Amino acid sequence: MREGIHPEYVEATIHCACGTDITTRSTKPNISVEICSSCHPFYTGKQRLIDTAGRIEKFKRKYGKKDA
């Protein structure tokens, strides 16, 4: 590899809005994020699947199998 063309790869700290600090390596020393794996609803299990306006029932009526 050629010398002097690659960015500096340093130890980085990621700061989340929830207060979590994660240490990793990156080309930037400090990174701020609004949401991380500690507070994201998908990863914490707090996510809910909401059926808005009966879309699932509407789909089943339109494309579902007819009873014999």
C-alpha positions in Angstrom: 0.0 0.0 0.0 1.2 3.5 -0.7 2.3 5.7 2.2 0.6 8.9 3.2 -2.8 8.4 1.4 -4.8 6.7 4.1 -6.6 8.6 6.9 -5.5 8.2 10.5 -7.3 5.3 12.2 -7.7 6.2 15.8 -9.6 5.1 18.9 -13.0 6.8 18.8 -15.8 7.4 21.4 -19.4 7.3 20.2 -21.7 9.4 22.4 -25.4 8.6 22.3 -28.2 11.0 23.3 -29.4 8.4 25.9 -26.0 8.7 27.7 -24.3 5.6 26.4 -20.7 5.8 25.5 -19.2 3.2 23.1 -15.5 2.9 22.4 -14.4 1.7 19.0 -11.9 2.7 16.2 -12.6 5.1 13.4 -11.2 7.9 11.3 -13.0 10.5 13.5 -12.1 10.6 17.3 -15.5 11.7 18.5 -18.9 10.7 17.1 -22.3 11.8 18.4 -25.5 9.9 17.5 -29.2 10.3 18.5 -30.0 6.6 18.9 -27.9 3.5 19.5 -28.5 -0.2 20.0 -29.0 0.4 23.8 -32.1 2.7 23.2 -33.4 1.7 19.8 -36.9 0.1 20.1 -36.1 -2.7 17.6 -33.1 -3.9 19.6 -34.6 -3.4 23.1 -37.8 -5.3 22.2 -40.1 -2.3 22.8 -41.1 -2.1 19.1 -44.8 -2.7 18.4 -46.3 -3.7 15.1 -49.4 -1.5 14.7 -52.1 -2.4 12.2 -53.2 1.0 10.9 -56.7 1.1 9.6 -57.1 -2.7 9.3 -54.7 -3.1 6.4 -54.0 -6.7 7.2 -57.7 -7.6 7.2 -58.2 -5.6 4.0 -55.4 -7.6 2.3 -56.8 -10.9 3.5 -60.3 -10.1 2.2 -58.9 -9.0 -1.2 -56.2 -11.7 -1.8 -57.1 -14.4 0.8 -58.2 -17.9 -0.2 -61.9 -18.4 -0.6 -63.4 -21.1 1.6 -64.8 -24.0 -0.4 
